[in-house]
Amino acid sequence: MFAIIDDSLYIAPANCEWSHRDWLMAEKVIPVKNNPELLGLTRGFADQTGLYFYEGDFALTERAEREVMGHLNELALFLGVTKELHLFGGELKGKIGEHWLGIKDYGSLKDILSK
């Protein structure tokens, strides 16, 4: 799990089971539980299906895209993901507990990083 705040990359501890909000509050990066600023942050996660990022309510925005692309090498390194994983922007909301699909597939990290 990760967040990008003021062009700084934050990586959650491995196997962190908290929400982004709880993690960022515990790290004292955001001050209060209902901080509306959280909705304006670029955040995401990696799993065996891909590296996902979004802003706000799982939206794909130009700002989030720009921030993730600017930190993509660091993200891949710090999250320990394989370069074969695909990068997905935004998420189509589904049922809680099910895998949500990415809105945009940018291709594999290997292909993106070699451009």
C-alpha positions in Angstrom: 0.0 0.0 0.0 1.3 3.5 -0.8 0.4 7.1 -0.9 1.9 10.2 -2.6 1.6 13.4 -0.6 3.2 16.6 -1.7 5.3 14.7 -4.1 6.6 12.4 -1.3 6.2 8.7 -1.5 4.9 6.8 1.6 5.0 3.0 1.7 3.1 1.1 4.3 4.8 -1.7 6.2 4.6 -5.1 4.5 1.3 -7.0 5.2 -0.3 -3.9 6.7 -4.0 -4.7 7.0 -5.2 -1.2 7.8 -7.0 1.1 5.5 -5.0 4.0 3.9 -6.7 6.4 6.3 -5.8 4.3 9.4 -2.2 3.8 8.2 -1.6 7.5 7.4 -3.1 8.5 10.7 -0.9 6.1 12.6 2.1 7.5 10.8 0.8 11.0 11.6 0.9 12.0 8.0 -2.8 13.0 8.1 -4.1 14.5 11.4 -7.8 13.4 11.8 -10.0 10.5 10.8 -12.4 12.5 8.7 -9.8 14.6 7.0 -11.2 15.4 3.5 -7.6 15.7 2.3 -7.5 11.9 2.0 -9.9 12.0 -0.9 -7.5 14.3 -2.8 -4.4 12.0 -2.3 -2.9 9.6 -4.8 -2.8 6.2 -3.2 -2.9 2.6 -4.2 -1.6 -0.9 -3.6 0.0 -3.9 -5.3 -1.1 -7.5 -5.3 -0.5 -10.6 -7.4 -2.9 -9.1 -10.1 -1.2 -5.7 -10.6 -0.1 -2.4 -9.2 -3.2 -0.1 -8.8 -3.5 3.6 -8.1 -6.3 6.0 -7.8 -7.4 9.3 -6.3 -10.4 10.1 -4.1 -13.2 7.6 -4.6 -11.1 5.2 -6.7 -11.0 7.7 -9.6 -8.4 7.9 -12.4 -7.2 11.5 -12.6 -4.4 13.2 -14.6 -2.8 14.3 -11.4 -2.7 10.8 -9.9 -1.4 9.4 -13.2 1.4 12.1 -13.3 2.4 11.4 -9.7 2.5 7.6 -10.0 4.5 7.8 -13.3 7.0 10.1 -11.5 7.5 7.6 -8.7 7.1 4.3 -10.7 10.7 3.1 -10.3 10.6 3.8 -6.6 7.2 2.1 -6.2 8.3 -1.1 -8.0 11.5 -1.2 -5.9 9.9 -0.4 -2.5 6.8 -2.6 -3.0 9.1 -5.4 -4.2 6.9 -6.2 -7.2 7.9 -8.0 -10.4 8.2 -5.9 -13.5 5.8 -8.3 -15.2 2.9 -6.8 -13.2 0.6 -4.5 -15.0 -0.1 -0.9 -13.9 -3.8 0.0 -13.5 -5.3 3.4 -13.0 -8.5 3.9 -11.1 -10.8 1.1 -10.1 -14.4 0.1 -11.0 -16.1 -0.3 -7.7 -17.6 -3.7 -7.1 -18.7 -5.7 -4.1 -16.6 -5.4 -0.9 -14.3 -8.4 -0.6 -14.2 -9.0 -4.3 -11.4 -8.0 -6.7 -12.2 -4.7 -8.4 -11.1 -4.1 -12.0 -8.8 -1.3 -13.0 -10.2 1.4 -15.3 -7.1 1.8 -17.4 -4.4 -0.8 -18.1 -1.0 0.9 -18.9 0.7 -2.4 -19.6 3.5 -4.1 -17.8 5.9 -2.2 -15.5 8.8 -3.5 -17.7 7.3 -2.0 -20.8 6.4 1.4 -19.1 9.8 1.8 -17.5 11.7 1.0 -20.7 10.1 3.9 -22.5 
